[in-house]
Protein backbone atom coordinates (compact mmCIF):
# COMPACT_ATOMS: atom_id res chain seq x y z
CA UNK A 1 0.00 0.00 0.00
CA UNK A 2 1.32 3.41 -0.93
CA UNK A 3 0.38 6.51 1.08
CA UNK A 4 -0.08 9.35 -1.39
CA UNK A 5 -1.47 12.03 0.95
CA UNK A 6 0.64 13.64 3.68
CA UNK A 7 -0.21 12.69 7.25
CA UNK A 8 -2.51 15.10 9.07
CA UNK A 9 -1.18 16.82 12.16
CA UNK A 10 -3.10 16.99 15.46
CA UNK A 11 -4.70 20.35 14.62
CA UNK A 12 -5.99 19.13 11.27
CA UNK A 13 -7.30 15.86 12.76
CA UNK A 14 -9.16 17.82 15.47
CA UNK A 15 -10.63 20.19 12.87
CA UNK A 16 -11.74 17.23 10.72
CA UNK A 17 -13.42 15.51 13.68
CA UNK A 18 -15.24 18.68 14.75
CA UNK A 19 -16.39 19.24 11.16
CA UNK A 20 -17.81 15.70 10.97
CA UNK A 21 -19.59 16.11 14.29
CA UNK A 22 -21.30 19.23 12.93
CA UNK A 23 -22.41 17.56 9.67
CA UNK A 24 -23.29 13.94 10.52
CA UNK A 25 -26.60 12.80 12.04
CA UNK A 26 -25.76 9.17 12.78
CA UNK A 27 -22.69 7.75 14.47
CA UNK A 28 -21.43 4.18 14.79
CA UNK A 29 -20.97 3.26 18.46
CA UNK A 30 -19.04 0.20 19.65
CA UNK A 31 -19.45 -1.09 23.20
CA UNK A 32 -18.94 -4.40 25.00
CA UNK A 33 -20.90 -6.05 27.77
CA UNK A 34 -19.38 -7.32 31.02
CA UNK A 35 -18.77 -10.66 29.31
CA UNK A 36 -16.77 -8.94 26.56
CA UNK A 37 -19.34 -9.54 23.80
CA UNK A 38 -19.10 -6.60 21.37
CA UNK A 39 -22.06 -4.56 20.16
CA UNK A 40 -21.80 -2.19 17.17
CA UNK A 41 -24.78 -0.01 16.20
CA UNK A 42 -25.56 3.19 14.33
CA UNK A 43 -27.18 5.76 16.63
CA UNK A 44 -28.71 9.18 16.21
CA UNK A 45 -26.64 11.87 17.91
CA UNK A 46 -26.27 15.60 18.48
CA UNK A 47 -23.01 17.44 19.04
CA UNK A 48 -23.61 20.64 21.03
CA UNK A 49 -20.03 21.84 20.79
CA UNK A 50 -19.10 20.32 24.12
CA UNK A 51 -20.93 17.01 24.57
CA UNK A 52 -21.92 14.17 22.28
CA UNK A 53 -25.56 13.25 22.98
CA UNK A 54 -26.70 9.78 21.87
CA UNK A 55 -30.18 8.33 21.63
CA UNK A 56 -30.85 4.71 22.55
CA UNK A 57 -32.98 2.77 25.01
CA UNK A 58 -31.46 1.65 28.31
CA UNK A 59 -32.94 -1.79 27.62
CA UNK A 60 -30.85 -2.20 24.43
CA UNK A 61 -27.39 -3.78 24.75
CA UNK A 62 -25.68 -0.49 23.84
CA UNK A 63 -27.72 1.43 26.41
CA UNK A 64 -26.94 -1.13 29.11
CA UNK A 65 -23.24 -1.15 28.23
CA UNK A 66 -23.02 2.65 28.33
CA UNK A 67 -25.07 2.88 31.54
CA UNK A 68 -22.85 0.32 33.26
CA UNK A 69 -19.74 2.38 32.58
CA UNK A 70 -18.52 0.75 29.39
CA UNK A 71 -16.09 2.82 27.38
CA UNK A 72 -17.45 3.31 23.86
CA UNK A 73 -15.62 3.67 20.60
CA UNK A 74 -17.26 5.67 17.86
CA UNK A 75 -16.92 6.34 14.17
CA UNK A 76 -18.75 8.70 11.83
CA UNK A 77 -19.60 8.31 8.17
CA UNK A 78 -17.58 6.15 5.82
CA UNK A 79 -14.10 7.69 6.17
CA UNK A 80 -13.93 8.49 9.89
CA UNK A 81 -11.51 7.01 12.34
CA UNK A 82 -12.26 5.23 15.57
CA UNK A 83 -12.03 7.51 18.59
C-alpha positions in Angstrom: 0.0 0.0 0.0 1.3 3.4 -0.9 0.4 6.5 1.1 -0.1 9.3 -1.4 -1.5 12.0 1.0 0.6 13.6 3.7 -0.2 12.7 7.2 -2.5 15.1 9.1 -1.2 16.8 12.2 -3.1 17.0 15.5 -4.7 20.4 14.6 -6.0 19.1 11.3 -7.3 15.9 12.8 -9.2 17.8 15.5 -10.6 20.2 12.9 -11.7 17.2 10.7 -13.4 15.5 13.7 -15.2 18.7 14.7 -16.4 19.2 11.2 -17.8 15.7 11.0 -19.6 16.1 14.3 -21.3 19.2 12.9 -22.4 17.6 9.7 -23.3 13.9 10.5 -26.6 12.8 12.0 -25.8 9.2 12.8 -22.7 7.8 14.5 -21.4 4.2 14.8 -21.0 3.3 18.5 -19.0 0.2 19.7 -19.4 -1.1 23.2 -18.9 -4.4 25.0 -20.9 -6.1 27.8 -19.4 -7.3 31.0 -18.8 -10.7 29.3 -16.8 -8.9 26.6 -19.3 -9.5 23.8 -19.1 -6.6 21.4 -22.1 -4.6 20.2 -21.8 -2.2 17.2 -24.8 0.0 16.2 -25.6 3.2 14.3 -27.2 5.8 16.6 -28.7 9.2 16.2 -26.6 11.9 17.9 -26.3 15.6 18.5 -23.0 17.4 19.0 -23.6 20.6 21.0 -20.0 21.8 20.8 -19.1 20.3 24.1 -20.9 17.0 24.6 -21.9 14.2 22.3 -25.6 13.2 23.0 -26.7 9.8 21.9 -30.2 8.3 21.6 -30.8 4.7 22.6 -33.0 2.8 25.0 -31.5 1.7 28.3 -32.9 -1.8 27.6 -30.9 -2.2 24.4 -27.4 -3.8 24.7 -25.7 -0.5 23.8 -27.7 1.4 26.4 -26.9 -1.1 29.1 -23.2 -1.2 28.2 -23.0 2.7 28.3 -25.1 2.9 31.5 -22.9 0.3 33.3 -19.7 2.4 32.6 -18.5 0.8 29.4 -16.1 2.8 27.4 -17.4 3.3 23.9 -15.6 3.7 20.6 -17.3 5.7 17.9 -16.9 6.3 14.2 -18.7 8.7 11.8 -19.6 8.3 8.2 -17.6 6.1 5.8 -14.1 7.7 6.2 -13.9 8.5 9.9 -11.5 7.0 12.3 -12.3 5.2 15.6 -12.0 7.5 18.6 
